């Protein structure tokens, strides 16, 4: 029975992907509930308040997934390039004083008409659209490294190291999936790891977060929040 189940998944990878998404969404709702139950009850008298809000977004996300699954692949290929360069332009715009909004020292948002938008989130989707289309025809490490480093650098200027690392992982994963050379992957990854370590070492607040993570009892209400 188990063997038949895994064979069926291997023949239909989209089912495995959908199952993985569902499991992650369920885990996310449970984590939100666990982390927010006290605050939700204190603020709203409903310990499920934030979990319910998360479930609404889960429902909207799944609805968008179903709708997008009916859009032909050629359409995604067609829009991938303009969406990618639009995301790069927005990552530049958010760094301009007066355009980007600074919150607690981070300039990551563009506010327009009461709507707050984070260009980094669009960049994640843009990379997933653009690089697979690009890698079908090109696997040269030079242009790939340039665009990946450009995105990484723009995110660091915000600063947003966490999103930069997520974006880097997506890019490397796409390059591996496209059959990219492991020689370049190992080299690029090694340089990236050294760069991140250097960034952390020269940033006192990042070092404080790591120290607080390793020894949470030393600062229970400080650097980690």
FISE-889350 format. One record per residue (C-alpha): x, y, z. Coordinates in pm, 1 decimal. Layout:
          x          y          z
          X          Y          Z
...
// end
This chain:
          x          y          z
        0.0        0.0        0.0
      276.6      243.5       98.5
      481.0      149.6     -209.4
      182.8      213.1     -436.0
      127.7      551.7     -269.5
      486.2      667.2     -327.0
      487.2      535.4     -684.8
      173.4      736.2     -756.6
      338.5     1048.5     -617.1
      654.7      991.8     -821.6
      446.9      972.5    -1141.0
      258.7     1290.3    -1050.9
      505.1     1532.4     -885.0
      241.0     1805.5     -884.5
       41.5     1598.3     -635.0
      345.2     1567.7     -409.4
      396.1     1942.9     -433.4
       31.3     2012.5     -348.0
       45.0     1770.7      -53.4
      360.7     1940.9       71.5
      192.8     2281.8       45.6
     -109.0     2159.4      242.4
      110.2     2015.8      518.2
      308.9     2339.7      542.0
      -10.9     2546.4      556.0
     -154.7     2329.2      832.7
      172.0     2351.1     1025.3
      174.7     2728.6      976.6
     -175.4     2770.8     1120.5
      -84.2     2553.0     1419.4
      235.5     2750.8     1481.6
       48.8     3082.3     1459.4
     -209.2     2955.8     1708.5
       56.4     2826.0     1947.3
      255.5     3150.0     1934.3
      -40.9     3389.1     1959.7
     -297.8     3221.5     2184.6
     -218.5     3433.2     2492.4
     -191.7     3763.2     2303.7
     -510.4     3691.2     2105.9
     -708.9     3623.2     2422.9
     -563.2     3930.9     2595.1
     -640.7     4167.7     2305.3
     -960.4     4023.8     2158.6
    -1095.5     3775.6     2413.7
    -1063.5     3501.8     2151.4
     -761.9     3273.7     2167.6
     -825.2     3163.8     1807.2
     -832.3     3519.4     1664.9
     -494.2     3519.8     1489.2
     -532.9     3155.6     1383.7
     -865.9     3247.0     1219.6
     -702.0     3538.4     1039.7
     -431.9     3303.6      915.7
     -692.1     3053.7      795.3
     -862.7     3327.0      592.8
     -534.9     3397.1      413.8
     -480.8     3023.3      365.5
     -820.7     3002.1      197.6
     -742.8     3297.6      -28.7
     -404.0     3150.7     -114.3
     -548.5     2810.8     -203.4
     -815.2     2979.5     -415.9
     -545.1     3172.3     -601.4
     -350.6     2847.9     -646.6
     -649.9     2676.9     -808.0
     -716.2     2972.7    -1039.2
     -350.5     3003.7    -1141.4
     -326.9     2629.9    -1212.2
     -564.9     2679.6    -1506.9
     -348.3     2950.1    -1665.4
     -140.6     2804.2    -1953.8
      234.8     2775.9    -1899.0
      301.4     2993.3    -2204.9
      131.0     3284.0    -2027.6
      362.1     3250.6    -1726.5
      661.6     3240.8    -1960.3
      537.3     3549.8    -2140.7
      495.7     3758.5    -1823.9
      803.3     3625.3    -1640.5
     1052.6     3876.0    -1784.1
      850.8     4197.4    -1727.7
      750.1     4082.2    -1378.0
     1113.7     4009.1    -1290.2
     1244.5     4347.3    -1401.7
      946.2     4520.4    -1239.3
     1042.2     4355.3     -910.5
     1404.0     4472.0     -951.6
     1282.9     4827.6    -1018.6
     1061.9     4819.8     -708.5
     1353.1     4692.3     -496.8
     1548.9     4997.0     -613.4
     1257.1     5237.3     -558.5
     1197.5     5120.8     -202.0
     1549.6     5237.0     -111.6
     1480.7     5594.5     -227.7
     1396.4     5830.1       62.6
     1039.6     5950.6       31.9
      935.8     5647.3     -171.9
     1022.6     5366.1       66.6
      881.3     5366.8      419.3
     1113.1     5300.6      712.9
      983.7     5094.6     1005.3
     1215.1     5026.3     1300.1
     1523.9     5099.9     1093.5
     1426.2     4883.2      794.9
     1322.8     5043.2      463.9
     1126.9     4757.5      308.4
      781.8     4891.8      226.0
      612.5     5117.8      -26.1
      295.1     5280.7      106.0
       34.8     5410.9     -137.2
     -318.6     5512.6      -49.9
     -313.6     5328.3      281.1
     -190.9     5010.4      113.1
      148.6     4883.8      229.2
      342.4     4669.9      -18.2
      672.5     4485.4       30.1
      859.5     4450.1     -304.0
     1067.3     4161.1     -166.8
      756.7     3939.8     -170.1
      701.0     4010.1     -539.6
     1070.5     3936.9     -601.1
     1027.5     3583.3     -464.1
      750.2     3511.0     -713.8
      933.3     3688.6     -995.8
     1241.8     3470.5     -947.4
     1028.7     3154.3     -955.9
      869.8     3273.1    -1283.1
     1177.9     3416.1    -1452.7
     1471.3     3186.0    -1382.6
     1310.5     2857.4    -1498.0
     1224.6     3024.2    -1829.6
     1574.8     3171.7    -1856.4
     1748.9     2846.3    -1756.3
     1573.3     2655.7    -2034.5
     1789.5     2845.0    -2284.3
     2089.4     2952.0    -2072.8
     2290.2     2791.0    -1795.7
     2585.9     3027.8    -1794.4
     2690.7     3099.3    -1439.6
     2795.4     3459.4    -1512.4
     2453.7     3616.6    -1585.5
     2287.7     3391.6    -1328.2
     2534.9     3495.9    -1056.4
     2495.8     3861.7    -1155.5
     2116.8     3870.4    -1125.1
     2119.4     3662.8     -806.3
     2383.3     3886.8     -647.8
     2192.3     4197.8     -759.6
     1877.9     4083.2     -580.8
     2077.1     3976.8     -274.8
     2251.7     4314.4     -257.8
     1931.4     4517.6     -295.2
     1772.0     4322.9      -11.0
     2076.8     4371.6      210.5
     2051.3     4747.9      168.0
     1699.5     4746.8      319.3
     1835.1     4559.6      534.2
     1659.3     4221.1      507.4
     1910.8     3937.7      536.4
     1643.2     3676.3      606.1
     1454.3     3737.6      280.6
     1785.8     3766.8       93.8
     1884.5     3418.1      212.8
     1543.9     3275.5      118.4
     1574.3     3428.8     -228.2
     1926.7     3293.1     -264.1
     1808.7     2943.8     -168.0
     1530.1     2964.3     -429.0
     1776.3     3071.4     -700.0
     2026.3     2796.4     -618.5
     1747.0     2537.9     -600.9
     1624.7     2639.6     -946.2
     1978.0     2621.6    -1085.9
     2024.1     2271.0     -940.7
     1685.9     2159.1    -1077.9
     1787.9     2284.8    -1422.7
     2094.7     2059.8    -1418.8
     2348.9     2331.2    -1343.3
     2712.9     2241.8    -1288.1
     2788.4     2133.3     -931.2
     3130.7     2293.6     -964.3
     2967.6     2633.2     -993.1
     2707.2     2553.2     -729.8
     2969.2     2456.5     -468.9
     3186.4     2757.0     -552.6
     2897.9     3001.1     -553.8
     2760.5     2851.6     -232.4
     3097.5     2871.6      -59.3
     3140.2     3237.6     -146.2
     2783.1     3303.9      -33.8
     2832.8     3135.5      304.3
     3153.4     3329.6      369.5
     2978.3     3651.8      269.5
     2685.6     3589.0      505.4
     2922.4     3507.0      793.1
     3108.3     3832.3      729.9
     2782.1     4029.3      720.3
     2673.8     3878.1     1052.2
     3012.5     3937.3     1216.5
     3016.0     4307.7     1127.7
     2652.7     4361.1     1235.9
     2623.4     4382.7     1617.0
     2243.7     4339.2     1622.2
     2264.8     4024.0     1409.6
     2530.7     3882.7     1641.6
     2303.9     3963.6     1936.5
     2019.7     3768.9     1775.4
     2240.9     3464.7     1723.4
     2371.8     3487.1     2079.4
     2016.7     3519.3     2213.7
     1907.8     3220.8     2002.3
     2191.5     3003.5     2135.5
     2142.0     3126.0     2494.3
     1780.2     3249.0     2517.9
     1782.8     3269.8     2897.1
     2046.3     3546.6     2886.3
     1808.9     3795.9     2719.7
     1448.3     3668.0     2714.5
     1289.9     3999.9     2610.3
     1565.9     4178.6     2423.6
     1765.2     4104.8     2107.8
     1539.3     3829.4     1975.6
     1238.1     4062.7     1947.2
// end
